[in-house]
Each structure stands twice: as C-alpha cells, then as structure tokens.
Amino acid sequence: MLTNTGISQPVGLVFDSNNNFYVCNCGSSTIRKVTPAGTSTLFSSGSLFQYPNGITIDENDNLYASNFSNGNIIKITPTGTPSVLNVTPGGSTSGPSNGHLDYYQPTNTLYIASHGSNQIYKMELNNGNALTVIAGSGIRGNTDNTDALLATFSRPNGVVITSTGDSIYINSAIPVTNTPNNPLNPQVIRLITGVQSGTTSVSTLKSPSNNLKSYPNPVSDQLTIEFDLPFEYSGLTFKVFDSLGEIVFEKIGLKTIRKHINKTFDLSSLRSGHYTYSISSKNEILVDGLFIKK
C-alpha cells in the first residue's frame, strides 16, 4: 500500500535496479519515487519540468523524462538532479509537445515520440545528445511508407523499442485534426522497422478484421489462416513474433490473386508459448494472437 503518495495525475513510470519506481507526477510537474515498501517521496522538481509525461531509465539508474507542455528532454541523476539534454520542436506555442520515450542501451540512444511535431526522434547520448528525426514528415496523418521520413503520424504518444533495436512500436491518433476535441483517441499501432540499419519503413498494425481466422489455435504444427481482401493483390508476407517482438518465422512473397485467402503454414519448428502473427501486403497489415502447444 502506498503511503503519503503526493501523486497527482500520474502518467509514465519506470523501475530502477533496486525495485523503486519513479512516476511522472504530471499534475504538479514533479517526479515521485516510490519504494518497494510503498513509501512515496518527492524525487525531482523545478522549472525544467512542465507536465512531465514520459519516463525511461538507463543501466546506471539515470532517468530521462519528456515534457508534455514543452520540448524539454530531461536527464535526472540517481540523486535527483535534473538537466535539459535537448529540446524537441513543436512546443507550447503550437500545442502539446512530447509524448513518451524509450532507452536503447547498446547504442545509448533515446527514442522520442514528438506529439507536437508528429515525428519520431532519436537522441544519441554518446554524440553530444544529437537529436535526429528518424520517422515522420511532420504532416499530421497516418500514412505508411517504405521511407519512414515520408510517413505521417497523428499525435504520436507511446513508444517502445524491441530488444534488438530493429523495430519501434508507436501509438498514433486516428483523428488527424483536433475536432472533435479529443485528439488522442482512438488509436492505431504503427511499426517502424530497420531502425539500426538506417533503412527505416513505417506500417500500421490493424486489429483483426476482414473475417480473419486462424485455426487450429492453439496449434502444434500446421496453422491455417483465412481472411477476405477488399481487392486482389499478390506479394503477401506472413510473420510470427515472440513475446519480445522478434521475428521467429517468416514467409515473404506469398502469391495470391483471389480476394478470399486461405493459407497453411508449418510452425512445427516453434516452441510452445504465446506469439503474435501478422499477414501483410504493401497496403495493409492484419494482426492476431497465436498459442503454440506441443
């Protein structure tokens, strides 16, 4: 049970190496620390914080927070001392600024969803905190593209990078204007791939639709996927992802000329467990869950 919480409008949170967790106290523009015993104390505060929204942590227990009301990306030492590393564009003069952020240890890099500029940034902590756009043209929308810099995002907010650093998942608002006055909901999930290779592309992960079926599910070896298409096309790609978001099975260039698709895949090489699969074309991605039981 938390005691003396002092928490107001909490948003992002993260755990350190001692199982304390830190929360963005958005309502009072502070960072709170909560011990495993449930004791909440003020950890960091000051004028650098303007509605802190996202928070992440590195291997040395330094925290990194992003402000919602301006572009500040703030480093917070293990003793609670804050400093501004850099500033993303699209701040208070044009509306909300940053969404959340995530840290990738192998390259010592932050990945930031810029809510205000409708772009995704990386900040290289080993390179003078250099800030670079990796996805998004800056125009508000939800358009996929094989060139990530030509894709569009609508108020991107959440961001998480996979353990290999190759893929980033973003949530993006379906409305592309602020009318009705609820620009954050509903959402779609966007996928950025090729992050470490520099050949990034953006696609949209959609909820199961088009009468998507997979059977048997649970499956031991042979999985059949069946669904309808709005039009005929070829060149489908089937992928299976493990719980870390890594591709463990892939079939590329599946040929079809029919609107009703029925394909069977041999998954006998995969271990028992929970997975996610996607089947995609150039224009659409369908996603669903999968359980393999040997």
Secondary structure per residue as TSV (DSSP state, phi and psi in degrees):
chain	resnum	aa	ss	phi	psi
A	1	M	-	360.0	134.3
A	2	L	-	-74.9	141.8
A	3	T	B	-121.3	139.3
A	4	N	S	48.8	55.1
A	5	T	-	-61.0	-48.1
A	6	G	-	62.5	17.0
A	7	I	-	-92.7	130.8
A	8	S	-	-132.6	118.8
A	9	Q	S	52.2	59.0
A	10	P	E	-66.4	144.1
A	11	V	E	-123.6	-94.7
A	12	G	E	-78.5	153.4
A	13	L	E	-147.4	158.3
A	14	V	E	-155.4	150.2
A	15	F	E	-100.8	146.2
A	16	D	-	-97.5	-174.3
A	17	S	T	-70.7	-12.3
A	18	N	T	-106.2	14.8
A	19	N	S	67.1	16.2
A	20	N	-	-75.4	148.2
A	21	F	E	-118.8	151.7
A	22	Y	E	-118.9	137.2
A	23	V	E	-127.5	138.0
A	24	C	E	-72.9	111.3
A	25	N	E	-88.4	75.3
A	26	C	T	-57.8	-36.4
A	27	G	T	-65.5	-27.4
A	28	S	T	-119.4	8.5
A	29	S	T	54.2	51.7
A	30	T	E	-139.1	171.5
A	31	I	E	-115.9	127.5
A	32	R	E	-105.5	148.3
A	33	K	E	-112.6	134.2
A	34	V	E	-125.5	122.7
A	35	T	-	-78.7	165.3
A	36	P	T	-57.9	-25.0
A	37	A	T	-79.3	-9.1
A	38	G	-	97.5	10.7
A	39	T	B	-86.6	125.8
A	40	S	E	-105.2	129.3
A	41	T	E	-134.4	158.4
A	42	L	E	-70.0	127.2
A	43	F	E	-105.4	-41.8
A	44	S	E	-152.7	143.1
A	45	S	-	-155.4	178.7
A	46	G	S	130.1	176.8
A	47	S	T	-70.6	-14.7
A	48	L	T	-67.6	-24.9
A	49	F	-	-89.7	123.7
A	50	Q	S	-130.7	90.0
A	51	Y	S	56.1	64.7
A	52	P	E	-57.3	138.1
A	53	N	E	-121.7	-57.6
A	54	G	E	-104.9	154.3
A	55	I	E	-150.7	141.8
A	56	T	E	-145.2	177.4
A	57	I	E	-144.3	149.4
A	58	D	-	-104.1	-175.6
A	59	E	T	-70.9	-13.0
A	60	N	T	-104.0	13.7
A	61	D	-	67.0	20.8
A	62	N	-	-76.4	136.6
A	63	L	E	-96.0	153.5
A	64	Y	E	-133.1	126.2
A	65	A	E	-122.6	150.2
A	66	S	E	-118.6	136.5
A	67	N	E	-86.1	141.6
A	68	F	S	-81.9	-30.4
A	69	S	S	-99.9	-3.5
A	70	N	S	-152.8	180.0
A	71	G	-	-87.9	9.2
A	72	N	E	-61.1	129.3
A	73	I	E	-107.6	117.9
A	74	I	E	-115.1	130.2
A	75	K	E	-93.5	138.0
A	76	I	E	-126.4	117.7
A	77	T	-	-69.7	166.3
A	78	P	T	-61.2	-14.1
A	79	T	T	-94.6	-1.0
A	80	G	-	96.0	9.0
A	81	T	-	-84.5	122.5
A	82	P	E	-96.4	150.9
A	83	S	E	-151.4	148.6
A	84	V	E	-85.4	125.0
A	85	L	E	-86.0	-40.9
A	86	N	E	-168.8	175.5
A	87	V	E	-133.0	122.9
A	88	T	-	-81.1	152.5
A	89	P	S	-75.6	172.3
A	90	G	S	84.5	36.6
A	91	G	-	-80.2	-148.3
A	92	S	G	-62.7	-24.1
A	93	T	G	-71.1	-21.4
A	94	S	G	-120.6	15.1
A	95	G	S	113.0	-168.7
A	96	P	-	-56.4	152.5
A	97	S	-	-106.9	-89.0
A	98	N	E	-89.4	146.0
A	99	G	E	-90.9	-129.8
A	100	H	E	-98.5	179.2
A	101	L	E	-147.8	160.4
A	102	D	E	-140.0	154.2
A	103	Y	E	-113.5	135.7
A	104	Y	E	-117.0	109.5
A	105	Q	G	-64.4	-44.1
A	106	P	G	-56.5	-30.1
A	107	T	G	-112.6	4.2
A	108	N	T	52.8	54.5
A	109	T	E	-129.3	139.6
A	110	L	E	-97.1	142.5
A	111	Y	E	-117.8	127.7
A	112	I	E	-125.9	130.0
A	113	A	E	-88.9	111.6
A	114	S	E	-88.9	101.7
A	115	H	T	-63.5	-36.6
A	116	G	T	-79.1	-36.2
A	117	S	T	-97.5	-2.7
A	118	N	T	58.7	40.8
A	119	Q	E	-138.2	163.6
A	120	I	E	-113.8	130.6
A	121	Y	E	-115.3	155.4
A	122	K	E	-118.0	144.4
A	123	M	E	-121.4	116.0
A	124	E	E	-88.8	105.8
A	125	L	T	-70.9	-21.2
A	126	N	T	-89.6	2.2
A	127	N	T	-129.4	49.7
A	128	G	T	66.1	24.9
A	129	N	T	59.9	35.0
A	130	A	E	-61.3	136.2
A	131	L	E	-109.8	124.9
A	132	T	E	-134.9	137.4
A	133	V	E	-75.5	128.3
A	134	I	E	-110.2	-15.8
A	135	A	E	-158.5	143.1
A	136	G	-	104.5	129.7
A	137	S	-	-80.9	-15.2
A	138	G	S	98.9	-15.2
A	139	I	S	-82.4	135.6
A	140	R	B	-76.5	128.5
A	141	G	S	174.9	-169.0
A	142	N	-	-139.4	54.8
A	143	T	-	-100.2	125.6
A	144	D	-	-77.4	159.6
A	145	N	B	-163.1	146.8
A	146	T	S	-71.9	-16.3
A	147	D	S	-105.2	108.4
A	148	A	G	-59.1	-28.2
A	149	L	G	-72.7	-14.1
A	150	L	G	-99.5	-8.0
A	151	A	-	-72.6	164.2
A	152	T	-	-124.2	152.9
A	153	F	B	-129.8	154.2
A	154	S	S	-120.4	102.0
A	155	R	S	49.7	56.7
A	156	P	-	-59.3	141.3
A	157	N	-	-130.2	-71.4
A	158	G	-	-77.4	149.5
A	159	V	E	-150.3	135.8
A	160	V	E	-147.3	138.1
A	161	I	E	-107.1	143.0
A	162	T	-	-72.8	167.3
A	163	S	T	-64.5	-27.2
A	164	T	T	-83.3	-13.5
A	165	G	S	78.7	5.7
A	166	D	S	-84.0	-29.1
A	167	S	-	-128.0	145.7
A	168	I	E	-126.9	134.9
A	169	Y	E	-104.8	134.4
A	170	I	E	-129.9	142.8
A	171	N	E	-101.5	141.7
A	172	S	E	-135.5	137.5
A	173	A	E	-70.9	137.6
A	174	I	S	-68.1	-44.9
A	175	P	-	-62.3	139.5
A	176	V	S	-109.1	10.3
A	177	T	S	-136.5	173.2
A	178	N	S	-91.3	17.0
A	179	T	-	-123.2	118.3
A	180	P	S	-66.9	163.7
A	181	N	S	-76.0	63.4
A	182	N	-	-152.0	68.3
A	183	P	T	-72.9	-6.9
A	184	L	T	-93.9	-17.7
A	185	N	-	-130.9	149.7
A	186	P	S	-74.9	-178.0
A	187	Q	E	-127.9	157.4
A	188	V	E	-123.0	157.7
A	189	I	E	-99.3	127.5
A	190	R	E	-108.7	145.8
A	191	L	E	-121.1	124.0
A	192	I	E	-105.6	124.1
A	193	T	E	-117.2	165.9
A	194	G	-	73.6	26.8
A	195	V	T	-63.8	-45.1
A	196	Q	T	-79.0	-25.7
A	197	S	T	-81.9	-17.5
A	198	G	T	84.1	1.7
A	199	T	-	-106.4	65.5
A	200	T	-	-78.8	146.4
A	201	S	E	-138.1	161.3
A	202	V	E	-126.4	133.5
A	203	S	E	-135.3	166.2
A	204	T	E	-111.0	127.9
A	205	L	E	-91.5	120.6
A	206	K	B	-106.0	153.2
A	207	S	-	-64.3	155.4
A	208	P	S	-51.9	128.9
A	209	S	-	-150.9	-172.4
A	210	N	T	54.2	37.2
A	211	N	T	57.9	37.5
A	212	L	-	-65.5	127.5
A	213	K	E	-133.9	145.0
A	214	S	E	-136.5	131.6
A	215	Y	E	-154.0	153.1
A	216	P	S	-67.9	152.9
A	217	N	S	-145.5	98.4
A	218	P	S	-67.8	154.3
A	219	V	B	-128.6	147.9
A	220	S	S	-103.9	-35.1
A	221	D	S	-146.5	-62.4
A	222	Q	E	-92.7	116.6
A	223	L	E	-110.2	130.0
A	224	T	E	-107.4	132.6
A	225	I	E	-117.8	134.0
A	226	E	E	-136.3	133.8
A	227	F	E	-164.3	168.6
A	228	D	E	-107.3	150.0
A	229	L	-	-117.2	148.4
A	230	P	S	-71.4	-18.7
A	231	F	S	-158.2	170.0
A	232	E	-	-85.2	136.2
A	233	Y	-	-157.9	166.9
A	234	S	-	-121.6	175.6
A	235	G	-	84.8	37.1
A	236	L	E	-72.6	151.8
A	237	T	E	-125.7	131.2
A	238	F	E	-113.5	129.5
A	239	K	E	-133.8	145.6
A	240	V	E	-118.5	131.6
A	241	F	E	-114.7	141.5
A	242	D	-	-83.1	-173.8
A	243	S	T	-68.4	-15.1
A	244	L	T	-94.2	1.5
A	245	G	S	84.6	11.7
A	246	E	-	-90.4	143.9
A	247	I	E	-75.4	122.6
A	248	V	E	-113.6	-9.4
A	249	F	E	-155.9	138.7
A	250	E	E	-153.1	136.0
A	251	K	E	-128.5	122.7
A	252	I	E	-113.7	145.1
A	253	G	E	76.0	31.7
A	254	L	E	-64.9	131.5
A	255	K	-	-93.1	136.3
A	256	T	-	-157.5	146.4
A	257	I	-	-127.5	12.9
A	258	R	-	-109.7	155.7
A	259	K	S	-81.0	-24.8
A	260	H	E	-102.6	120.0
A	261	I	E	-105.1	135.1
A	262	N	E	-139.4	107.2
A	263	K	E	-128.7	143.5
A	264	T	E	-117.9	136.6
A	265	F	E	-126.1	141.4
A	266	D	E	-91.1	107.3
A	267	L	-	-106.5	22.8
A	268	S	T	-64.0	-19.7
A	269	S	T	-78.7	-12.6
A	270	L	S	-89.8	146.2
A	271	R	-	-78.0	165.3
A	272	S	S	-62.4	143.5
A	273	G	E	150.5	-179.4
A	274	H	E	-92.5	136.5
A	275	Y	E	-137.8	170.2
A	276	T	E	-124.5	138.6
A	277	Y	E	-120.5	154.8
A	278	S	E	-133.8	147.7
A	279	I	E	-131.3	126.6
A	280	S	E	-140.9	157.6
A	281	S	-	-122.8	-169.4
A	282	K	S	-64.4	-28.2
A	283	N	S	-108.6	-12.9
A	284	E	-	-153.1	145.7
A	285	I	E	-128.7	128.8
A	286	L	E	-109.4	136.7
A	287	V	E	-132.4	142.6
A	288	D	E	-156.0	167.6
A	289	G	E	-87.3	161.6
A	290	L	E	-150.2	137.1
A	291	F	E	-122.3	123.3
A	292	I	E	-103.2	127.6
A	293	K	-	-131.6	115.1
A	294	K	-	-85.4	360.0
